Amino acid sequence: MQYRKFGKQDWHVSALGMGCMRLPTIGGDSAKIDEPEALRMLHHAIEHGVNYLDTAYPYHGGNSERVLGKGLQGGYRERVRVATKLPTWLVKGPEDFDRLLNEQLGKLQTDHIDVYLLHSLNAESWKRVLEHDVLESAAKAQQDGRIGALGFSFHDSVDAFKTIVDGYDDWAMCQIQYNYMNEEEQAGTEGLLYAAERGLAVVIMEPLLGGRLANSPAAVRRIWEAAPPERSAVEWALQWLWNKPEVTSVLSGMSTMGQLEENLAIAARSGVGVISAAEEEVVARARDAYAGLAPIPCTGCEYCMPCPSGVKIPTNFSIYNEGNMYAEPEAARRHYARLEEGARASACVACRQCEEHCPQGILISEWMPTVHAVLGEGAPWARQPA
């Protein structure tokens, strides 16, 4: 296992961190963790050098912390750094902070949490963090020893990310969604560099985009197969991340022992400089091949917004494109169904106000009925509007 310094802290963490959001389950029920297998995997990971374990209050219906706590008994706790997350949406005051933290300590069967993150911050939740004095509560918990390093996980724009990074002087780390397909989404490469320059450890989540980058479509697979050295799609994605000195640890939510074994082997070969400039070009070609599978040439610039009818135009297009790019139609349809009804493509009245602002010249009003037919009514994917 390779190790990297954790920001300004005086300790190191494994390049591969174990994410405890996708532990093995029984019957496909996320809340029913297959405890014997999960504990076997956890102990195997630790015995092979993984020393950074990441969980959160809501993972596996609240059971992830409990199972992790059980797995850390018998001397394993002393060998690792435990990271978990405060569900900030449940905090309305100091009493809520203390109640939730103490509940988490109980589940984890420990007297301290090494890395405590404010969960899933964005521009709006950051305002609530400030309003409810969450940072003050966290500082007190650091003083009394219940938590060590303080950080946050993040899902929003890079501007919101910078605001949060600059909004508190004592951040030790941040956790961002990042992979070779998300360089310009959310915090992105700009955010990665921004945080690292300020001394924050940067932990990566969704390195395989929820597993979507593990199973390449034919157009991408041909690129991997033609490029020396021989690597799996998973290894290309992970090594691309570990090649960056700003990356502290990469979390992988592993559901099987096979996935764990594969990632341990890849991590052992990791390091800055492992990916050459020529190999970076290979990854760029794979990225372009994925993009070529997107039927709608939307860049997400949002010049079309706001829509007078309330349609979230770039969001609809992104869902539609990703369903085709990653061959996950049902996941795309579920994502579409979670949108508010007025934000869906079906709310378009074809006023065409958006089209005069689109730099790509997309016939937005013509695409909207097709997007809804595919995502909302189960029609087959189309590369042209109906």
C-alpha positions as CSV (number, residue, x, y, z in Angstrom):
1,M,0.0,0.0,0.0
2,Q,1.1,3.5,-0.8
3,Y,0.5,6.4,1.8
4,R,0.2,10.1,1.5
5,K,0.4,12.9,4.1
6,F,-3.1,14.1,5.2
7,G,-2.8,17.8,4.5
8,K,-1.3,19.7,7.4
9,Q,-1.8,16.8,9.8
10,D,1.3,14.9,11.0
11,W,0.0,11.6,9.8
12,H,-0.4,9.7,6.6
13,V,-3.3,7.8,5.1
14,S,-3.5,5.0,2.5
15,A,-3.9,6.0,-1.1
16,L,-7.0,3.7,-1.2
17,G,-9.6,4.5,1.4
18,M,-12.5,2.2,2.1
19,G,-15.9,3.8,1.5
20,C,-18.6,2.2,3.6
21,M,-21.6,3.3,1.5
22,R,-21.7,0.3,-0.7
23,L,-21.0,-2.6,1.6
24,P,-22.3,-6.1,0.6
25,T,-26.1,-6.4,1.3
26,I,-28.7,-9.1,1.6
27,G,-31.4,-9.3,-1.1
28,G,-30.5,-5.9,-2.6
29,D,-31.8,-4.1,0.5
30,S,-29.4,-1.3,1.3
31,A,-30.4,-1.3,5.0
32,K,-29.6,-5.0,5.3
33,I,-25.8,-5.3,5.4
34,D,-24.3,-8.8,4.9
35,E,-22.4,-8.4,8.2
36,P,-20.1,-11.4,8.0
37,E,-19.0,-10.6,4.5
38,A,-18.7,-6.9,5.3
39,L,-16.5,-7.6,8.3
40,R,-14.4,-10.0,6.4
41,M,-13.8,-7.4,3.7
42,L,-13.1,-4.7,6.3
43,H,-10.5,-6.8,8.1
44,H,-8.9,-7.9,4.9
45,A,-8.6,-4.2,3.8
46,I,-7.0,-3.2,7.1
47,E,-4.6,-6.2,7.1
48,H,-3.5,-5.2,3.6
49,G,-2.7,-1.6,4.5
50,V,-5.9,0.4,4.2
51,N,-6.0,2.8,7.1
52,Y,-8.7,5.3,6.1
53,L,-12.3,4.3,6.5
54,D,-15.1,6.6,5.5
55,T,-18.8,6.3,6.5
56,A,-21.7,8.6,7.3
57,Y,-24.8,8.9,9.5
58,P,-27.3,7.9,6.7
59,Y,-25.3,5.2,4.9
60,H,-27.1,1.9,4.6
61,G,-30.1,3.2,6.4
62,G,-28.0,4.3,9.4
63,N,-26.4,0.8,9.7
64,S,-23.0,1.5,8.2
65,E,-21.6,3.2,11.3
66,R,-22.9,0.4,13.5
67,V,-21.3,-2.4,11.3
68,L,-18.0,-0.4,11.1
69,G,-18.0,0.0,14.8
70,K,-18.4,-3.7,15.3
71,G,-15.6,-4.4,12.8
72,L,-13.1,-2.2,14.6
73,Q,-13.2,-4.2,17.8
74,G,-10.4,-6.5,18.6
75,G,-7.5,-4.1,18.0
76,Y,-8.5,-2.9,14.5
77,R,-9.6,0.6,15.8
78,E,-6.0,1.5,16.7
79,R,-4.8,0.7,13.2
80,V,-7.0,3.1,11.3
81,R,-8.3,6.7,10.9
82,V,-12.1,6.8,11.0
83,A,-14.0,9.4,9.1
84,T,-17.7,10.0,9.4
85,K,-20.1,12.8,8.6
86,L,-22.5,15.0,10.5
87,P,-26.0,15.2,8.9
88,T,-26.0,19.0,8.9
89,W,-29.7,19.0,7.7
90,L,-30.7,17.7,11.1
91,V,-28.8,20.3,13.1
92,K,-30.8,23.3,14.3
93,G,-28.6,24.1,17.3
94,P,-25.8,23.0,19.6
95,E,-27.9,20.4,21.3
96,D,-28.5,18.6,18.0
97,F,-24.8,18.6,17.1
98,D,-23.9,17.0,20.4
99,R,-26.8,14.5,20.3
100,L,-25.9,13.4,16.8
101,L,-22.1,13.2,17.4
102,N,-22.6,11.2,20.6
103,E,-25.0,8.8,18.8
104,Q,-22.3,8.3,16.1
105,L,-19.6,7.7,18.7
106,G,-21.9,5.1,20.2
107,K,-22.5,3.3,16.9
108,L,-18.8,3.4,16.1
109,Q,-17.9,2.1,19.6
110,T,-15.1,4.7,19.9
111,D,-14.4,7.7,22.1
112,H,-13.2,9.9,19.2
113,I,-13.6,10.3,15.5
114,D,-10.4,11.1,13.6
115,V,-11.9,13.0,10.7
116,Y,-15.4,14.6,11.1
117,L,-17.0,16.0,8.0
118,L,-20.0,18.3,7.6
119,H,-21.9,16.2,5.1
120,S,-22.8,17.3,1.5
121,L,-22.3,21.0,1.8
122,N,-23.5,23.4,-0.9
123,A,-24.2,27.1,-1.0
124,E,-27.6,26.7,0.8
125,S,-26.5,24.3,3.5
126,W,-23.4,26.4,4.2
127,K,-25.7,29.2,5.1
128,R,-27.5,26.9,7.6
129,V,-24.1,25.8,9.0
130,L,-23.3,29.4,9.8
131,E,-26.8,30.2,11.0
132,H,-26.9,27.3,13.5
133,D,-23.3,27.8,14.8
134,V,-22.2,24.4,13.6
135,L,-18.5,25.4,13.4
136,E,-18.5,26.6,17.0
137,S,-20.0,23.3,18.1
138,A,-17.4,21.4,16.1
139,A,-14.6,23.5,17.7
140,K,-15.8,22.6,21.2
141,A,-16.0,18.9,20.2
142,Q,-12.4,19.2,19.0
143,Q,-11.4,20.7,22.3
144,D,-13.0,18.0,24.4
145,G,-11.4,15.3,22.2
146,R,-14.5,13.8,20.6
147,I,-13.3,14.8,17.1
148,G,-9.9,15.4,15.5
149,A,-9.6,16.9,12.1
150,L,-12.6,18.8,10.7
151,G,-13.6,18.9,7.1
152,F,-16.6,18.8,4.7
153,S,-17.9,16.8,1.8
154,F,-19.2,18.8,-1.1
155,H,-21.7,18.9,-4.0
156,D,-22.1,22.2,-5.8
157,S,-20.3,24.7,-8.1
158,V,-16.6,25.6,-7.8
159,D,-17.5,29.1,-6.7
160,A,-19.6,27.7,-3.8
161,F,-16.6,25.4,-3.0
162,K,-14.2,28.3,-2.8
163,T,-16.6,30.2,-0.6
164,I,-16.7,27.3,1.9
165,V,-12.9,26.7,1.8
166,D,-12.3,30.4,2.5
167,G,-15.1,30.6,5.0
168,Y,-13.3,28.8,7.8
169,D,-9.7,28.9,8.8
170,D,-9.4,25.5,10.4
171,W,-10.5,23.1,7.7
172,A,-8.2,20.1,7.7
173,M,-9.7,18.4,4.6
174,C,-12.4,18.3,2.0
175,Q,-14.1,15.5,0.1
176,I,-15.1,16.0,-3.5
177,Q,-16.6,14.1,-6.4
178,Y,-13.8,13.8,-9.0
179,N,-12.9,11.6,-11.9
180,Y,-11.7,12.0,-15.5
181,M,-15.2,12.7,-16.6
182,N,-15.9,15.3,-14.0
183,E,-12.9,17.6,-14.4
184,E,-15.1,20.7,-14.9
185,E,-18.1,19.6,-12.8
186,Q,-18.7,20.5,-9.1
187,A,-15.4,21.4,-7.5
188,G,-13.5,19.9,-10.4
189,T,-9.8,20.3,-11.1
190,E,-10.0,24.0,-10.2
191,G,-11.3,23.1,-6.8
192,L,-8.8,20.3,-6.2
193,L,-5.9,22.7,-6.8
194,Y,-7.5,25.5,-4.8
195,A,-7.9,23.3,-1.7
196,A,-4.5,21.7,-2.0
197,E,-2.8,25.1,-2.3
198,R,-4.3,26.0,1.0
199,G,-3.1,23.0,2.8
200,L,-6.3,20.9,2.8
201,A,-6.2,17.2,2.4
202,V,-8.4,16.3,-0.6
203,V,-10.2,13.0,-0.4
204,I,-11.8,11.8,-3.6
205,M,-15.3,10.2,-3.8
206,E,-17.0,8.7,-6.9
207,P,-13.7,7.9,-8.7
208,L,-15.6,5.6,-11.0
209,L,-18.7,7.8,-11.2
210,G,-20.8,5.4,-9.2
211,G,-19.3,2.4,-11.0
212,R,-20.2,3.7,-14.5
213,L,-16.5,4.0,-15.5
214,A,-15.8,0.4,-14.6
215,N,-17.8,-1.0,-17.5
216,S,-16.7,0.8,-20.7
217,P,-18.8,0.9,-23.8
218,A,-17.2,-0.5,-26.9
219,A,-16.0,2.8,-28.2
220,V,-14.1,3.5,-25.0
221,R,-13.0,-0.1,-24.5
222,R,-11.2,-0.1,-27.9
223,I,-9.2,2.9,-26.7
224,W,-8.1,1.2,-23.5
225,E,-7.2,-2.1,-25.3
226,A,-5.1,-0.3,-27.9
227,A,-3.1,1.7,-25.4
228,P,0.0,0.3,-23.6
229,P,0.4,-0.6,-20.9
230,E,-2.4,-3.1,-20.4
231,R,-4.8,-1.7,-17.8
232,S,-8.4,-2.3,-16.9
233,A,-10.9,0.5,-17.2
234,V,-10.9,0.7,-13.4
235,E,-7.1,1.0,-13.2
236,W,-7.0,3.7,-15.8
237,A,-9.5,5.7,-13.8
238,L,-7.8,5.2,-10.4
239,Q,-4.3,5.7,-11.6
240,W,-5.3,9.0,-13.3
241,L,-6.4,10.2,-9.9
242,W,-3.4,9.0,-8.0
243,N,-1.1,10.6,-10.6
244,K,-2.1,13.9,-9.1
245,P,0.0,15.0,-6.1
246,E,-3.0,17.1,-4.8
247,V,-5.0,13.9,-4.2
248,T,-4.7,12.6,-0.7
249,S,-6.8,9.4,-0.8
250,V,-9.3,7.9,-3.2
251,L,-12.4,6.3,-1.7
252,S,-13.9,3.2,-3.3
253,G,-17.2,1.8,-2.2
254,M,-16.4,-1.9,-2.7
255,S,-19.2,-4.4,-2.5
256,T,-17.3,-7.6,-3.1
257,M,-14.0,-9.2,-2.1
258,G,-13.1,-9.3,-5.8
259,Q,-13.4,-5.5,-6.1
260,L,-11.4,-5.0,-2.9
261,E,-8.6,-7.3,-4.1
262,E,-8.5,-5.6,-7.5
263,N,-8.3,-2.1,-5.9
264,L,-5.6,-3.2,-3.4
265,A,-3.5,-4.4,-6.3
266,I,-4.0,-1.3,-8.3
267,A,-3.2,0.9,-5.2
268,A,0.0,-0.9,-4.7
269,R,1.2,0.2,-8.1
270,S,0.0,3.8,-7.7
271,G,2.0,7.0,-7.4
272,V,2.6,10.4,-8.9
273,G,4.3,9.9,-12.3
274,V,2.7,6.5,-12.9
275,I,0.7,8.0,-15.8
276,S,2.9,9.5,-18.5
277,A,1.9,12.5,-20.7
278,A,1.2,10.1,-23.5
279,E,-1.1,8.1,-21.2
280,E,-2.9,11.3,-20.1
281,E,-3.7,11.7,-23.8
282,V,-5.2,8.2,-23.8
283,V,-7.5,9.2,-21.0
284,A,-8.4,12.3,-22.9
285,R,-9.4,10.2,-25.9
286,A,-11.5,8.0,-23.7
287,R,-13.2,11.1,-22.3
288,D,-13.9,12.3,-25.8
289,A,-15.3,8.9,-26.8
290,Y,-17.7,9.1,-23.9
291,A,-18.7,12.6,-24.9
292,G,-19.3,11.4,-28.4
293,L,-22.0,9.1,-27.1
294,A,-24.0,12.1,-25.8
295,P,-26.8,12.8,-28.3
296,I,-27.3,16.4,-27.2
297,P,-24.3,18.8,-27.5
298,C,-25.1,20.6,-24.3
299,T,-22.1,22.0,-22.4
300,G,-24.1,23.0,-19.3
301,C,-23.2,26.6,-19.7
302,E,-26.7,27.6,-18.5
303,Y,-27.0,30.6,-21.0
304,C,-30.5,29.2,-21.7
305,M,-31.5,29.8,-18.1
306,P,-33.7,30.8,-16.4
307,C,-36.6,29.1,-18.3
308,P,-39.8,31.1,-17.9
309,S,-41.7,27.9,-17.4
310,G,-39.3,26.6,-14.8
311,V,-37.7,23.8,-16.8
312,K,-34.2,22.9,-15.7
313,I,-32.9,22.6,-19.3
314,P,-29.2,21.6,-18.7
315,T,-30.3,19.1,-16.0
316,N,-32.7,17.4,-18.4
317,F,-30.1,17.2,-21.1
318,S,-27.4,15.9,-18.7
319,I,-29.7,13.1,-17.5
320,Y,-30.6,12.2,-21.1
321,N,-27.0,12.2,-22.2
322,E,-25.6,10.2,-19.3
323,G,-28.3,7.6,-19.7
324,N,-26.9,6.9,-23.2
325,M,-23.2,7.5,-22.5
326,Y,-23.0,5.0,-19.6
327,A,-25.7,2.7,-20.9
328,E,-27.8,3.1,-17.8
329,P,-31.3,4.0,-19.1
330,E,-33.2,3.0,-16.0
331,A,-30.9,5.0,-13.7
332,A,-31.5,8.0,-15.9
333,R,-35.3,7.5,-15.8
334,R,-35.2,7.3,-12.0
335,H,-33.1,10.5,-11.8
336,Y,-35.6,12.2,-14.1
337,A,-38.5,11.1,-11.9
338,R,-36.9,12.7,-8.9
339,L,-37.0,16.1,-10.5
340,E,-39.8,18.4,-9.5
341,E,-42.6,18.0,-12.1
342,G,-42.3,21.7,-13.2
343,A,-38.6,21.2,-13.8
344,R,-39.0,18.3,-16.2
345,A,-38.9,18.5,-20.0
346,S,-42.6,17.9,-20.0
347,A,-43.2,21.4,-18.7
348,C,-41.7,23.0,-21.8
349,V,-44.2,25.2,-23.7
350,A,-42.0,25.7,-26.8
351,C,-41.7,29.4,-26.3
352,R,-38.1,29.2,-27.8
353,Q,-36.8,32.0,-25.6
354,C,-33.9,29.8,-24.6
355,E,-32.8,28.9,-28.1
356,E,-31.6,32.4,-29.0
357,H,-29.2,32.3,-26.1
358,C,-27.7,28.8,-26.8
359,P,-24.1,29.0,-28.0
360,Q,-24.4,25.4,-29.4
361,G,-27.5,26.2,-31.5
362,I,-29.4,23.4,-29.9
363,L,-33.1,23.2,-30.9
364,I,-34.1,23.0,-27.3
365,S,-37.9,23.1,-27.7
366,E,-37.7,20.3,-30.3
367,W,-35.6,18.1,-28.0
368,M,-37.8,18.5,-24.9
369,P,-40.7,16.2,-26.1
370,T,-38.1,13.6,-27.0
371,V,-36.4,13.9,-23.6
372,H,-39.7,13.4,-21.8
373,A,-40.8,10.6,-24.1
374,V,-37.6,8.7,-23.3
375,L,-37.1,9.5,-19.7
376,G,-40.7,9.9,-18.6
377,E,-42.6,7.4,-20.8
378,G,-40.0,4.7,-21.6
379,A,-39.4,5.4,-25.3
380,P,-36.1,4.2,-26.8
381,W,-33.1,6.6,-26.8
382,A,-32.9,8.8,-29.9
383,R,-29.9,10.7,-31.3
384,Q,-32.2,13.3,-33.0
385,P,-35.3,15.1,-31.7
386,A,-38.6,13.6,-32.9
